[in-house]
Amino acid sequence: MIVQTINLTKKYGKLVALNNLQLQIEEGECFGYIGPNGAGKTTTIKILATLLQPTWGEARVCGHVVGYESRKIRPLIGYVPDFFGAYEDMVVQEYLEFFASAYSITGKQRARVVNDVLELTDLSFKKDALVDSLSRGMQQRLSVARVLLHDPKVLLLDEPASGLDPRARIEMRELLKELRRMGKTIIISSHILHELAELCTTVGIIEQGQLLFHGSIQEIIRRVKTGTKLHVRVVEQQDLAALLLQRTRGVKSVDQVDGRIIVELDHQTHDFTGIARALLDNNFRVQELKEEEVNLETAFMRLTKGLVQ
């Protein structure tokens, strides 16, 4: 177990930011951490980054306990906060060389490592540019380059796509996919759920400091899927089509929403070819008949209540 929390709790006065958090993340996983603002995501990541001490409970990274063995943890992690610090009058290469020296990377090795991370993050062409002249997306990629200098085992990324334009988000996602292929363990918090679904092997949903779910995306979808819903469109006479479907075998309920007929099947019915047959046999022209998709966004909305602290 490369990351583990046991009854991890963090209080700020009377506010409970984390409430007995139990997490287990295996080596090589890409773990997506999801929750509304104020849910406890950043607090968790800062504790794992050894920047905060828990009120009680325990957090372990690579077998070392946060607080007692923080000096052993820091060389093993790379932490990317949600906002990039200001580094005036420093060019990209100087910036990376400065942090490489902080990790005691010297001489020819430093030059090689800096060039390698610039190439990996596709920033070689910006090595002589001033850091504060970079776009938000390039600054985020530079922040990832910085934490890769010492080849950490665990990457802690707090909203790395926050404020990025669509192109920069795609570039960041592809970079993270490459890091996952390299075997890095990645913990990433984000509000862009469809991108997490593409990237992550497991997810955790947290609200008001409590973990609501931890598992694979397939598991969370199975958990929230309560039955089969179909979206049906007909060319005309929608009201009559809805009445017909209400009387069709296997149908639990029928609603009409925005020009569509929403058909919910009962739990015993999984084959919905009878719906199409009923419509065609009664001379309705069907424009659309598809099963409603249950994805990570749907699961998030069904499991959370929108509560903030």
Disulfide bonds with the S-S distance in Angstrom:
none
